[in-house]
Amino acid sequence: MKDKKATLKDIAAEAEVSLSTVHKALYNKPGISERVRKEIVTIADSMGYKTNYVASSLKRKLLKIAFVMPLPNSGTNRYYYRDIWKGMRALQAEAAEFNIEILDFGFSGPLSNLPKRLEEVYENHSDEISGLVTLAVDSPAFTYFIDQFAKKNIPSVFIVSDLPQAKRLCCVRAQDLMAGSLAAELISGFTGNQGKALVVSGDMMVSTHYMNVTGFEQYFKNTDNRMEVIKIYNRSDTEHLYRELLGLLKVDPEISAIYSCTATNTLPVCKAVLDAGRAGTVKVIGSDLFQESREMLLQNVLQAIIYKKPFQLGYLGCKALFDFLAKNEFPANDSIFIEPIIVVKSNLAFYEGDITADNAYENA
């Protein structure tokens, strides 16, 4: 096969199947099992055959991908989800010429609203969509509707958080264990392992929050000089979190460091530290890079930011599904990890271009 380009006939002979079966496998047509499809795609790849998905996209019907994600245009969601939507919009622009459309099914309110939104998409749009990109929450209702999509041969890609037992194609997420461990190592160096460290998380039913806290705790469990770690959870009430932290900081001088696992909680943490008069003495690590966290870093309220690159989550999650639908390429792994970055004042200028303006979502 090195001297000539492999043909569908060559692949059919090698796989010992009909030309029709090969065509169905390579062009994602119905009528064959996923096992047979995967075997034929593997053989085609080994023979150097590449489908002309640009040409084939002009012949097939429009493929629609449902993007079900918290809306970024109000409240604290703008600190994190806005860049995820920007990543989706970037891939959407690239995919348009391949006869693929990404449909916006954003929702407002807490993550507990996600199963209801999935139900609406399933009941009203499951006959027209070819794939789904969303994030995972640990609830029976969420798993049920992902299973319902799978039964209709609608593949799902999760971003941000995972639920491996659900029937998804893959998950694109930050390496959250590493993020928590990085924050703990920074705090260990900043404080000399003296005092107490607060780790402020969000919803422990969301895997990204749980893994962050786990990575933070594991770092200190695996070192000789352990700090006392105090966990604080806040799902959505940032004002309550601020008051709780302010009270703790005023009465407990042994608190020497705080790590906010989420972008949402980073600002109330900073405000509490400032209002308690302990900026600079309490070492604070925030999450994700946005205009307000940048200012806190420049003012030395934050000593560092763990940046999990949400733009990449939105872009690569949609790209994984695009590649599967348009090019019949399966993800290299069922879990695709984005490595977090430590941002401090010394390297801030390198990442300032990533900061999303307030009107970026509306203009995307």
N, C-alpha and C positions, 0 to 999 in steps of 0.2 A: 504493500500500500504506500510505500514511500515514493514510488515513481508516478503514481497517479492519485487523483482525488477520489476518496471513497464515495460510493453511490449508495442510494437506498437499497439497490439490489445486492450490493456487497454486504451490507449490514444484515439484510434478511437471510442471506446464505450463512453468515457467521452465527446468527442467533437461531437459525433453523425455524424461522417463522415466515409468514407471508409478507409481501410488500405492503399490503393494506395494514397489517399489524404494526409494521415499522412506522408507517406514516402516522397512524394514530398515536403511537408512543412519542414520536419526535415533535409532533405538532399539537400535543395535548388534547387529542380528540377523545370522545367517550367510546366505550365498547371494549376496553381491555382493563385488566386489573392493575393496581399500582405496582405489584411485584413484577409483572411482565414489563410494565413501562420502565421501571428502574433498571431492569436487566438490559433492555434494549438501549437505553440512554447511556449506560456504562459502556456497552460494546461500541456504540457510535463514538463516544469520547475517545476510547482507546484506539480507534481507527482514524482519528483526526477529523471526523465529520462534524461540521458546524451548520446548523440550520440557518437559513437566511431569514431571520426573524423580522428584518425590516420589510422584506417583500411579503412574507406571509402575513404580517400584521395588516397589510392593505386588503387582504382577501377575507379575513375573518371579521366577525362582528366586533363591535366595540366591547372591550373588557372594562368592567367597572370595579374599583376597589373601594370598600367602605372604610373610612378612617374615623374611628370612634374614640374620642379623646376629650378630656376636660378642656373647656374653652379657656383661652388665655387672655381674654380681653376685659376681665374684671377681677377684682380682689387679688389675693396673694398668688393665684395661679400664674399671673404674668411674670413672676420671678423665675419660673422653671418651664412651664408648658409653652410659653411663647416661642422659645427657641426650638422646641419639638415641632411646633406647627411650621416654623420657618424651614426646617429640614424637609418636612413633607412637601411644602410648596416648591422647594428646589427640585425635588425628584419629580413632582407633578409636571413641572415645565419640561423636564427632559423626556418624560414618558409620553407626552401628548402626541408626538409624531408617530408613535408606535401603536396608535389606536387604543390607548389605555387612558382611562379617566379615573381620578381619585375623588370620591364623593365625601363631602364634609358632613359628618354626623357628630359634631361637638355637642357637649352637654354641660350644663351649669350645676353648681352645688357640689356636695361631697362625693367621694368615690363610691359610696353606697348606692348612688344613682345609676352606676354603670350597668348592672344587670337589667334594669328597666329600659335603659336606652338600647341595649342589645336586643331585648324583646321587641321593641318597636322596629328596629332595623330588620330583624328576622321576619316579622309578620308582614311588613310593608314592602320590603326590598329584596328578600332572599332570592326571588326569581330573576332578578336582574343583575345581581352582583356576582363577581367571580372570585373575590377574596376579601379578607378582613384584616385590618391592622388595628390593634387596641392594646390596652394594658391589662394586667391580670389582677384580680382581687380574689381572696380566698373565701368564696361563698358558694353554696350549692347552686344558687340561681345562675351565677356566672358560668360555672362548669356545665350546667344543663344546656344553656344556650350555645356555648361553644361546641358542645356535642351535636346539637341540632344543626348547626352550620356544617359540621363535618359530615353528617349524614346526607347532606345535599351536595357533597363534594366541593364545599367552599372552604379553602384552606385559610387558616388564621396565623398571623404572625403577631407575637406579643412584643411590646417594647416597654422599657422602664422596669417592669416587674414581671415575674414569671410564676407559672403554676404548672410544673412539668407533667403532672398527672392529667392535665387537660389535653385535648387533642389539637395540638398546634403544630405548625410546620417548623417553627423555630422561635427563639426569643433573642432579641437584641437588647442588651442591658449594660449598665455600668458594672464594673467589677466592685461590687459594694463591700464585700469582705475586705478587699484591699483598701477601699476608701476609709473604712473605719479604722483599719490598722495604721494607715498613714497618719490619720489624725492623732491617734494614740501615741505614735512614735514622736510626732512633733511636740505634743504636750509633755511627753517624758523629757525631751530635751530642753524645752522652755522652762520647766519647773524643777528639774532635777529630781523628779518623782516625789516632790514634797506637797503635802496637802491633799485635798479632795478634788476629784474631777467629775463634773456633771456632764452626762451625755443626754442631749435633748433630741428625742425622736418624734416621729409622727404617729402613724397608725401601725401597730405591730402586726396587723392582719395583712399588711402590704409587704411583700418579701424584700423589697429594696430597703425599707426602714429596718426590718428585723435583721437583715444581713449586715447592715452598717453597724448597728449596736453590737452584734455578735463579734464582728472584726475588732471593734474597739475593746471589748472585754477580753477577747482572746489574747490581744497583745500584752496586756498587763498580767494575765495569768501565766504567760510564757516567759516573763522576765523576773529576775531576782528582786528588783526594786518595784514593788507593786504600789499603786495608788489606790485609795478607796474610790470606787466608781459608784456614782449615784445616778440612777436612770429616771428620767422625767419624760412623760408622754404627753403629746398635745396633738390632737387630730386636726382641729380647725380654729380653736378659740385663741387667737394670738394675744388678745388683751388679758385673758386669764393667765396665760403663760407668763406674760410680762410681770403681772402682779406677783405670781408665785416666785419667780426668779428674784425679783426685787426684794421680796421679804427674806428669802434665803441669803442673799448677798449681804443684807444689812445685819443679820444676826449671826452669821457663820464666817468668821475670818479665815477659817481653814480652807475654804473654797479657793482654789488657785487656778483652775482652768475649766473651760466649758467648750464642748464640741456640739455644734448644731448639725445634725445629720441631714437636714432639709433646708432648701432655700427659704421656704415659708417661715421657718422658725428663726432664721439667722437674724433678721432685723429686730424682733422683740428681745432676743438675747442681747444684742448690742445695746439696745435702749435701756434694758435693765442694768447692764454693767455701767453705762454712762450715768444713769440717774442714781445709782448707788455710790458713785464717786470712786469706782474701782477700775476705771479704764487704764490699761497698761499693767496694772498689778495682777489682774486676773487675765490669763492668757486665753484668747478666744479663737477658735477655728470655726470658720463658717463654711457653708456649702453653696457652690455655684456662683457664677460671675454675672452680675447685673449692675446697673448704675449705682444703686444704693450700697451694695456690698463693696464695690470699688471705693466709694467714699469712706466707708468704715475702715478699709484697709489703709488708705492714705492718711487717715486720722489716728492710726495705731490702736483703734478699738479692736479690730481684727488683726491678728498676727499672721494669719494665712487663710487661704480659701482652698477647699478641695473642689476642683472643677471637674464635673462629670460629663461635660460636652453634650448637652441635650440636643443640639442641632444634629449631631451625628446619629443619635438614637432615632430621631424622626426620619432622617434621610436613609439610613441603612436598613431600618425596618421596612420602609416602603420599597426600597431597592431589592431586598431579599424576595419580596412577594412579586415584584415586577419581573425579576429574573426567572422566577419559577413559572409565572404565567406566560410571559412573552418568549422566553428562551428555553423553557423546560429545564432550567438549571436548578438543581437542589442545593440548598445551603451547604457549605462545607462542613458545618457543625450545627447541631440543634440548639446550641447556645453560643451566641456571638457576643463577646465581651468588649466593652470600651474601657480602656485603661484610664483611670482618673489622673489628674495633673495637680500638682501643688503650685498654687499661685501666691507669691509674696510680692512685696513692693519692687524687689530687684528685677523680676521678670514680668511685671504687670503690663508694661508697655507692649510686650509681644502679643498679649491676648486682648488688648483693649478693643481691637477691631471686631471681636466676637460679641461685644456688648450690644444688645438689641435696643434700639430706640423705642419709645413708648408707642409710636405709630407704625411700627414695622409690621405688625400682624395685619392691621387694616389695609396697608399698602401692598401686602404680599399678593 
